[in-house]
Amino acid sequence: MTMGALHDGHVALIRAARDRVGSDGAITVTIFVNPLQFGAGEDLERYPRTLDADLDICRAEGVDVVFAPDRDDMYPDGRPQVTVDPGPLAGELEGLSRPTHFAGVLTVVAKLLNLTVPTYALFGEKDYQQLVLVRRMVRDLEMPYQIAAVPTVRAPDGLALSSRNRFLGGDERSAALAFSRSLFAGVDAAPRGKRAVLEAGRAVLETAHGIDVDYFELRDPELGPAPVTGEVRLLVAGRVGATRLIDNAAVTLP
């Protein structure tokens, strides 16, 4: 499932889908810029729409079906009266600054799953909170779909690929590298424990210029409180100019 403006991260999803279903399986890519997940003052109108280029990528990657509905197809009566309640996790992390975001995400994901009826639905780990909530929705509502995660794809300089990266000017793109570098610093500090992970990452962010940090946190893999040992997830988000970016990394605490 995508909002279009496809890049190498989406290509990784398509290729992971092909690896999963084989040459005889069918891959569907959905392209829909979902208005429900954009809050007031966010970038709905300027979000990139590049359908012709997206179709070229899908053809080149052997996609079988592209489902690209318009707004009236998805929401024929305007804003739907019945939506998916994403639960308490939706009020944390991304939800603190985007309180309606995940209700919009889960509503459209539920609709697209039911319209396309896949066996597997692949999501990138870059949008990690979204991935956790989609898995929880499918589990809690007994939906017959298997959710598969695909690792984050990064540019050679470490920046996580995102359709919003095209909004970054030269200086802004350089500033945005502080987010991935803070994660890498945290991962490198993991052998020294939880506190060292947070201190190392925050040191990178505190000395960076041109960014506004929303959060830098350690959580468990389901985004509950982080334990002091074992597998955890390090998450960061913030703004560079008018562009909001998120990123995360897996960390193993000794």
C-alpha positions as a printed Julia matrix, in Angstrom:
254×3 Matrix{Float64}:
   0.0     0.0     0.0
   1.44    3.36   -1.03
   0.53    7.0    -1.48
   2.49    7.07   -4.71
   5.63    9.1    -5.46
   7.33    5.71   -5.56
  11.05    5.38   -4.77
  13.55    2.61   -4.09
  11.94    1.88   -0.73
   8.7     1.02   -2.51
  10.64   -1.02   -5.06
  12.06   -3.02   -2.13
   8.48   -3.74   -1.02
   7.52   -4.91   -4.5
  10.56   -7.16   -4.77
   9.96   -8.59   -1.3
   6.4    -9.35   -2.39
   7.66  -11.15   -5.48
  10.11  -13.18   -3.39
   7.25  -14.15   -1.09
   4.69  -15.23   -3.72
   7.0   -16.4    -6.51
   6.59  -16.05  -10.25
   3.09  -17.55  -10.21
   1.76  -15.18   -7.54
   0.09  -11.84   -8.19
   1.25   -8.49   -6.78
  -1.09   -5.54   -6.34
   0.22   -2.05   -5.58
  -2.3     0.46   -4.27
  -1.72    4.18   -4.86
  -3.94    6.55   -2.95
  -3.16    9.83   -1.19
  -5.46    9.39    1.78
  -6.97   12.67    3.03
  -8.09   11.1     6.32
  -4.55   10.79    7.61
  -3.63   14.44    7.07
  -4.44   16.9     9.83
  -5.17   20.61    9.53
  -2.18   22.5     8.17
  -0.37   19.37    6.99
   0.93   18.79    3.46
  -2.03   17.07    1.77
  -2.24   19.47   -1.16
   1.5    19.56   -1.84
   2.06   15.84   -1.33
   3.71   14.63   -4.59
   1.45   12.95   -7.11
   3.43   11.21   -9.87
   1.08    8.53  -11.19
   2.63    8.16  -14.66
   6.11    7.66  -13.22
   4.7     5.32  -10.58
   3.06    3.17  -13.25
   6.36    2.99  -15.14
   8.08    1.69  -12.0
   5.35   -0.87  -11.42
   5.59   -2.11  -15.0
   9.36   -2.42  -14.76
   9.05   -4.43  -11.52
   6.45   -6.83  -12.89
   3.52   -5.66  -10.79
   0.32   -7.39  -11.88
  -2.29   -4.86  -10.76
  -2.17   -1.2    -9.76
  -5.23   -0.03   -7.87
  -5.28    3.77   -7.95
  -8.73    4.96   -6.87
  -9.67    8.61   -6.55
 -11.16   10.19   -3.45
 -14.77    9.7    -4.56
 -14.13    5.99   -5.11
 -12.79    5.53   -1.59
 -15.12    7.94    0.19
 -18.27    8.28   -1.97
 -20.22    9.95    0.83
 -17.44   12.29    1.87
 -15.75   11.73    5.2
 -16.89    8.31    6.49
 -19.05    8.19    9.59
 -17.53    4.86   10.68
 -13.75    4.76   11.13
 -11.22    2.54   12.89
 -10.3     3.51   16.46
  -6.54    2.89   16.65
  -6.45    2.64   20.45
  -4.18    4.3    23.02
  -0.9     3.82   21.15
  -2.16    6.25   18.51
  -1.88    9.06   21.08
   1.84    8.49   21.63
   4.94    9.26   19.58
   3.55   10.4    16.2
   0.12   10.78   17.73
   1.25   13.55   20.07
   1.67   15.94   17.15
  -0.77   14.2    14.76
  -3.72   13.16   16.93
  -6.03   12.06   14.09
  -3.36   10.51   11.89
  -3.61    6.84   12.78
  -7.4     6.72   12.74
  -7.11    7.85    9.13
  -4.32    5.38    8.38
  -6.07    2.34    9.83
  -9.38    3.25    8.22
  -7.87    3.41    4.75
  -5.72    0.32    5.32
  -8.81   -1.64    6.38
 -10.68   -0.46    3.28
  -7.79   -1.26    0.93
  -7.26   -4.69    2.47
 -10.93   -5.52    2.01
 -11.0    -4.15   -1.53
  -7.91   -6.02   -2.73
  -8.13   -9.14   -0.47
  -4.43  -10.04   -0.38
  -2.87  -13.03    1.32
   0.06  -10.88    2.44
   0.3    -7.11    2.91
   3.82   -5.68    3.03
   4.74   -2.56    5.0
   8.1    -0.84    5.43
   9.7    -0.62    8.86
  10.44    3.07    8.37
   6.85    3.84    9.41
   7.28    1.61   12.42
   4.37    2.85   14.53
   2.08    2.41   11.54
   3.35   -1.16   11.12
   2.69   -1.99   14.78
  -0.83   -0.53   14.65
  -1.73   -2.29   11.39
  -0.63   -5.6    12.89
  -2.68   -4.91   16.0
  -5.76   -3.99   13.97
  -5.53   -7.18   11.9
  -5.06   -9.26   15.04
  -7.73   -7.59   17.16
 -10.37   -7.52   14.41
  -9.64  -11.08   13.19
  -8.87   -9.88    9.67
  -7.62  -12.73    7.42
  -4.44  -11.02    6.19
  -0.79  -11.67    6.99
   1.22   -8.48    7.62
   4.87   -8.66    6.6
   7.58   -6.11    7.42
  10.33   -4.99    5.05
  13.49   -3.28    6.37
  14.03    0.44    5.86
  15.86    1.38    2.67
  18.42    4.17    3.0
  20.3     6.47    0.67
  24.1     6.0     0.6
  24.47    8.81    3.16
  22.09    7.05    5.57
  18.92    9.1     5.09
  15.82    6.88    5.17
  14.04    7.01    1.83
  10.74    8.88    1.92
   8.5    10.51   -0.66
   8.83   13.7     1.41
  12.6    13.84    0.9
  11.99   15.6    -2.42
  10.81   18.63   -0.42
  14.28   19.06    1.13
  16.63   21.66   -0.31
  20.38   21.05   -0.33
  21.06   22.5     3.12
  17.9    20.92    4.51
  18.86   17.49    3.26
  22.24   17.8     4.94
  20.54   18.86    8.16
  18.13   15.9     7.94
  21.04   13.46    8.22
  21.12   14.24   11.95
  18.11   11.96   12.41
  19.73    8.84   10.96
  23.07    9.69   12.57
  21.4     9.89   15.97
  20.05    6.38   15.44
  23.41    5.03   14.31
  25.06    6.6    17.37
  22.48    4.96   19.59
  22.99    1.55   17.97
  26.76    1.85   18.37
  26.31    2.68   22.06
  24.04   -0.31   22.73
  26.74   -2.5    24.33
  26.91    0.08   27.14
  23.2    -0.17   27.89
  19.93    1.72   27.61
  21.1     5.02   29.08
  24.13    5.13   26.81
  21.93    4.6    23.73
  19.78    7.61   24.58
  22.7     9.82   25.58
  24.65    9.06   22.4
  21.73    9.76   20.1
  20.63   12.9    21.91
  24.18   14.25   21.76
  24.0    14.11   17.95
  20.62   15.86   17.86
  21.62   18.56   20.36
  24.59   19.62   18.26
  22.72   19.53   14.95
  21.55   22.7    13.2
  18.42   23.31   11.16
  16.21   20.65   12.75
  13.4    20.63   15.32
  13.17   17.33   17.2
   9.76   16.0    18.26
  10.95   12.89   20.05
  13.87   10.51   20.46
  12.77    7.43   22.39
  13.46    3.78   23.12
  10.46    1.43   23.15
   9.94   -2.3    23.15
   9.13   -3.91   19.74
   5.38   -3.37   20.32
   6.1     0.25   21.35
   5.46   -0.25   25.02
   8.04    0.82   27.66
  11.55   -0.28   26.76
  13.12   -3.03   28.86
  16.69   -2.74   30.11
  17.83   -5.76   28.1
  16.87   -7.47   24.86
  15.34   -6.22   21.61
  14.1    -2.63   21.52
  13.26    0.0    18.91
  14.86    3.46   18.8
  12.6     6.08   17.19
  13.17    9.68   16.16
  11.02   12.33   14.47
  11.2    16.02   13.76
  11.09   18.76   11.18
  13.56   20.21    8.74
  12.0    23.44    7.57
   8.41   22.59    6.64
   9.11   18.88    6.13
   8.42   16.33    8.85
  10.57   13.2     8.87
  10.56    9.99   10.92
  13.08    7.2    11.29
  13.87    4.27   13.56
  16.31    1.44   14.14
  16.38   -1.9    15.92
  18.66   -2.05   18.97
  19.78   -5.0    21.07
  20.54   -4.16   24.69
  22.95   -6.48   26.49
